[in-house]
Amino acid sequence: MALVPLLLLAAIVKAPAWIDDHRLARMVDRIQKYPPPAGADLGYFDRHVEVSGDSGDCWYTIRFELSTDRPIQEVLNHYRQAKIEDPDGDLGDYELVAYTPFDESGTPVDGTSATNSMILHLDGMYDGTWLDMRCY
């Protein structure tokens, strides 16, 4: 019984982060449900979203991988025109960057295969709940 007040306090402190995590998880679901470009398949999808912030503004990064035979610019254009809703309800209010992994010699990791791995990063900002300590 002595631990009940401490557990309640811990739940109160963690609840804002749980609420923001739920909002970000809904965005990740929207990204996963959006059809990839022709000739592309979603690879490993990192559901762990990085969150940081300053003065109550939360910054997030969502990272996912595609296997595709399409050029990077075409894939970027596909996801930029998608206008996926962010945690604040804004459409397309994020930056999108893509890159292809290379080994030490500078050649693509996949070698000569017709499809290449491409990693996409969505970076954006949303208004966090007032007690999410990751945003301060």
Phi and psi in degrees as GROMACS dihedral restraints (atoms count N, CA, C in turn):
[ dihedral_restraints ]
;  ai    aj    ak    al  type     phi  dphi    fc
    3     4     5     6     1   -68.4    20    10
    4     5     6     7     1   -24.3    20    10
    6     7     8     9     1   -83.3    20    10
    7     8     9    10     1   -14.9    20    10
    9    10    11    12     1   -58.2    20    10
   10    11    12    13     1   -46.9    20    10
   12    13    14    15     1   -61.8    20    10
   13    14    15    16     1   -37.2    20    10
   15    16    17    18     1   -68.1    20    10
   16    17    18    19     1   -38.8    20    10
   18    19    20    21     1   -66.7    20    10
   19    20    21    22     1   -39.9    20    10
   21    22    23    24     1   -64.6    20    10
   22    23    24    25     1   -41.6    20    10
   24    25    26    27     1   -63.4    20    10
   25    26    27    28     1   -42.7    20    10
   27    28    29    30     1   -62.6    20    10
   28    29    30    31     1   -40.4    20    10
   30    31    32    33     1   -65.7    20    10
   31    32    33    34     1   -39.0    20    10
   33    34    35    36     1   -65.3    20    10
   34    35    36    37     1   -40.3    20    10
   36    37    38    39     1   -69.5    20    10
   37    38    39    40     1   -38.6    20    10
   39    40    41    42     1   -84.2    20    10
   40    41    42    43     1   -19.8    20    10
   42    43    44    45     1   -56.0    20    10
   43    44    45    46     1   -43.3    20    10
   45    46    47    48     1   -61.0    20    10
   46    47    48    49     1   -38.7    20    10
   48    49    50    51     1   -66.6    20    10
   49    50    51    52     1   -37.8    20    10
   51    52    53    54     1   -64.7    20    10
   52    53    54    55     1   -39.3    20    10
   54    55    56    57     1   -64.8    20    10
   55    56    57    58     1   -47.1    20    10
   57    58    59    60     1   -64.3    20    10
   58    59    60    61     1   -38.4    20    10
   60    61    62    63     1   -61.9    20    10
   61    62    63    64     1   -36.9    20    10
   63    64    65    66     1   -65.5    20    10
   64    65    66    67     1   -42.5    20    10
   66    67    68    69     1   -61.3    20    10
   67    68    69    70     1   -41.3    20    10
   69    70    71    72     1   -69.9    20    10
   70    71    72    73     1   -37.3    20    10
   72    73    74    75     1   -63.4    20    10
   73    74    75    76     1   -35.2    20    10
   75    76    77    78     1   -65.6    20    10
   76    77    78    79     1   -36.5    20    10
   78    79    80    81     1   -66.5    20    10
   79    80    81    82     1   -42.3    20    10
   81    82    83    84     1   -59.0    20    10
   82    83    84    85     1   -42.3    20    10
   84    85    86    87     1   -60.9    20    10
   85    86    87    88     1   -40.5    20    10
   87    88    89    90     1   -64.4    20    10
   88    89    90    91     1   -37.3    20    10
   90    91    92    93     1   -66.0    20    10
   91    92    93    94     1   -44.4    20    10
   93    94    95    96     1   -64.7    20    10
   94    95    96    97     1   -33.7    20    10
   96    97    98    99     1   -79.4    20    10
   97    98    99   100     1   -20.9    20    10
   99   100   101   102     1   -70.1    20    10
  100   101   102   103     1   130.5    20    10
  102   103   104   105     1   -65.5    20    10
  103   104   105   106     1   133.7    20    10
  105   106   107   108     1   -68.2    20    10
  106   107   108   109     1   164.7    20    10
  108   109   110   111     1   -62.9    20    10
  109   110   111   112     1   160.1    20    10
  111   112   113   114     1   -56.7    20    10
  112   113   114   115     1   135.8    20    10
  114   115   116   117     1    80.2    20    10
  115   116   117   118     1    14.7    20    10
  117   118   119   120     1  -128.4    20    10
  118   119   120   121     1   148.4    20    10
  120   121   122   123     1  -130.6    20    10
  121   122   123   124     1   139.3    20    10
  123   124   125   126     1   -66.5    20    10
  124   125   126   127     1   132.2    20    10
  126   127   128   129     1   -94.5    20    10
  127   128   129   130     1  -146.1    20    10
  129   130   131   132     1   -59.1    20    10
  130   131   132   133     1   132.2    20    10
  132   133   134   135     1  -115.2    20    10
  133   134   135   136     1   113.3    20    10
  135   136   137   138     1   -80.5    20    10
  136   137   138   139     1   101.1    20    10
  138   139   140   141     1   -74.0    20    10
  139   140   141   142     1   -11.1    20    10
  141   142   143   144     1   -78.6    20    10
  142   143   144   145     1   115.0    20    10
  144   145   146   147     1   -98.5    20    10
  145   146   147   148     1   132.7    20    10
  147   148   149   150     1   -81.9    20    10
  148   149   150   151     1   131.2    20    10
  150   151   152   153     1  -128.3    20    10
  151   152   153   154     1   133.9    20    10
  153   154   155   156     1  -145.6    20    10
  154   155   156   157     1  -179.2    20    10
  156   157   158   159     1  -179.2    20    10
  157   158   159   160     1  -176.9    20    10
  159   160   161   162     1  -158.9    20    10
  160   161   162   163     1   130.4    20    10
  162   163   164   165     1    55.9    20    10
  163   164   165   166     1    34.6    20    10
  165   166   167   168     1    92.5    20    10
  166   167   168   169     1   -10.3    20    10
  168   169   170   171     1   -90.1    20    10
  169   170   171   172     1   129.0    20    10
  171   172   173   174     1  -100.9    20    10
  172   173   174   175     1   134.6    20    10
  174   175   176   177     1  -108.2    20    10
  175   176   177   178     1   139.8    20    10
  177   178   179   180     1  -131.6    20    10
  178   179   180   181     1   155.6    20    10
  180   181   182   183     1  -131.6    20    10
  181   182   183   184     1   126.5    20    10
  183   184   185   186     1  -114.8    20    10
  184   185   186   187     1   129.0    20    10
  186   187   188   189     1  -119.5    20    10
  187   188   189   190     1   135.1    20    10
  189   190   191   192     1  -147.7    20    10
  190   191   192   193     1   162.9    20    10
  192   193   194   195     1  -119.2    20    10
  193   194   195   196     1   142.9    20    10
  195   196   197   198     1  -122.6    20    10
  196   197   198   199     1   147.2    20    10
  198   199   200   201     1  -106.8    20    10
  199   200   201   202     1   120.7    20    10
  201   202   203   204     1  -151.2    20    10
  202   203   204   205     1   156.5    20    10
  204   205   206   207     1  -105.0    20    10
  205   206   207   208     1     5.1    20    10
  207   208   209   210     1   -88.7    20    10
  208   209   210   211     1   151.9    20    10
  210   211   212   213     1   -66.4    20    10
  211   212   213   214     1   153.7    20    10
  213   214   215   216     1   -56.5    20    10
  214   215   216   217     1   -44.9    20    10
  216   217   218   219     1   -60.9    20    10
  217   218   219   220     1   -37.1    20    10
  219   220   221   222     1   -66.3    20    10
  220   221   222   223     1   -41.2    20    10
  222   223   224   225     1   -66.4    20    10
  223   224   225   226     1   -43.3    20    10
  225   226   227   228     1   -59.8    20    10
  226   227   228   229     1   -45.2    20    10
  228   229   230   231     1   -60.7    20    10
  229   230   231   232     1   -39.5    20    10
  231   232   233   234     1   -59.6    20    10
  232   233   234   235     1   -48.7    20    10
  234   235   236   237     1   -78.2    20    10
  235   236   237   238     1   -27.3    20    10
  237   238   239   240     1   -69.1    20    10
  238   239   240   241     1   -36.6    20    10
  240   241   242   243     1   -79.7    20    10
  241   242   243   244     1    -8.4    20    10
  243   244   245   246     1   -65.9    20    10
  244   245   246   247     1   -33.4    20    10
  246   247   248   249     1    52.2    20    10
  247   248   249   250     1    55.5    20    10
  249   250   251   252     1   -71.9    20    10
  250   251   252   253     1   136.4    20    10
  252   253   254   255     1   -67.9    20    10
  253   254   255   256     1   130.5    20    10
  255   256   257   258     1   -87.5    20    10
  256   257   258   259     1   179.3    20    10
  258   259   260   261     1   -60.2    20    10
  259   260   261   262     1   -23.8    20    10
  261   262   263   264     1   -86.8    20    10
  262   263   264   265     1    -5.0    20    10
  264   265   266   267     1    92.8    20    10
  265   266   267   268     1     3.0    20    10
  267   268   269   270     1   -81.3    20    10
  268   269   270   271     1   147.1    20    10
  270   271   272   273     1   -95.8    20    10
  271   272   273   274     1   122.8    20    10
  273   274   275   276     1    68.5    20    10
  274   275   276   277     1    23.2    20    10
  276   277   278   279     1   -89.5    20    10
  277   278   279   280     1    64.2    20    10
  279   280   281   282     1  -158.0    20    10
  280   281   282   283     1   163.8    20    10
  282   283   284   285     1  -104.0    20    10
  283   284   285   286     1   146.2    20    10
  285   286   287   288     1  -125.5    20    10
  286   287   288   289     1   128.5    20    10
  288   289   290   291     1  -129.7    20    10
  289   290   291   292     1   143.5    20    10
  291   292   293   294     1  -131.2    20    10
  292   293   294   295     1   148.3    20    10
  294   295   296   297     1  -149.7    20    10
  295   296   297   298     1   161.4    20    10
  297   298   299   300     1  -113.6    20    10
  298   299   300   301     1   132.4    20    10
  300   301   302   303     1   -69.1    20    10
  301   302   303   304     1   139.1    20    10
  303   304   305   306     1  -126.3    20    10
  304   305   306   307     1   154.7    20    10
  306   307   308   309     1   -89.1    20    10
  307   308   309   310     1  -173.6    20    10
  309   310   311   312     1   -61.9    20    10
  310   311   312   313     1   -29.5    20    10
  312   313   314   315     1   -81.0    20    10
  313   314   315   316     1    -9.3    20    10
  315   316   317   318     1    94.2    20    10
  316   317   318   319     1     5.8    20    10
  318   319   320   321     1   -94.9    20    10
  319   320   321   322     1   150.4    20    10
  321   322   323   324     1   -56.9    20    10
  322   323   324   325     1   144.4    20    10
  324   325   326   327     1   -59.7    20    10
  325   326   327   328     1   -37.3    20    10
  327   328   329   330     1   -76.5    20    10
  328   329   330   331     1    -0.4    20    10
  330   331   332   333     1    68.2    20    10
  331   332   333   334     1  -123.5    20    10
  333   334   335   336     1  -104.2    20    10
  334   335   336   337     1    14.0    20    10
  336   337   338   339     1   -66.9    20    10
  337   338   339   340     1   157.7    20    10
  339   340   341   342     1   -72.5    20    10
  340   341   342   343     1   -27.4    20    10
  342   343   344   345     1  -108.0    20    10
  343   344   345   346     1   146.6    20    10
  345   346   347   348     1  -123.2    20    10
  346   347   348   349     1   153.8    20    10
  348   349   350   351     1   -81.3    20    10
  349   350   351   352     1   140.8    20    10
  351   352   353   354     1  -135.8    20    10
  352   353   354   355     1   133.7    20    10
  354   355   356   357     1  -109.3    20    10
  355   356   357   358     1   129.1    20    10
  357   358   359   360     1  -113.5    20    10
  358   359   360   361     1   138.3    20    10
  360   361   362   363     1  -118.9    20    10
  361   362   363   364     1   126.9    20    10
  363   364   365   366     1  -103.9    20    10
  364   365   366   367     1   121.6    20    10
  366   367   368   369     1  -118.1    20    10
  367   368   369   370     1   131.1    20    10
  369   370   371   372     1  -156.3    20    10
  370   371   372   373     1  -176.9    20    10
  372   373   374   375     1  -134.3    20    10
  373   374   375   376     1   145.1    20    10
  375   376   377   378     1  -143.2    20    10
  376   377   378   379     1   159.8    20    10
  378   379   380   381     1   -79.7    20    10
  379   380   381   382     1   115.3    20    10
  381   382   383   384     1   -78.3    20    10
  382   383   384   385     1   164.6    20    10
  384   385   386   387     1   -66.7    20    10
  385   386   387   388     1   151.8    20    10
  387   388   389   390     1   -63.4    20    10
  388   389   390   391     1   -15.1    20    10
  390   391   392   393     1  -116.0    20    10
  391   392   393   394     1    11.0    20    10
  393   394   395   396     1   -74.4    20    10
  394   395   396   397     1   105.5    20    10
  396   397   398   399     1   -66.2    20    10
  397   398   399   400     1   -17.1    20    10
  399   400   401   402     1   -68.4    20    10
  400   401   402   403     1   -17.2    20    10
  402   403   404   405     1   -94.3    20    10
  403   404   405   406     1     7.0    20    10
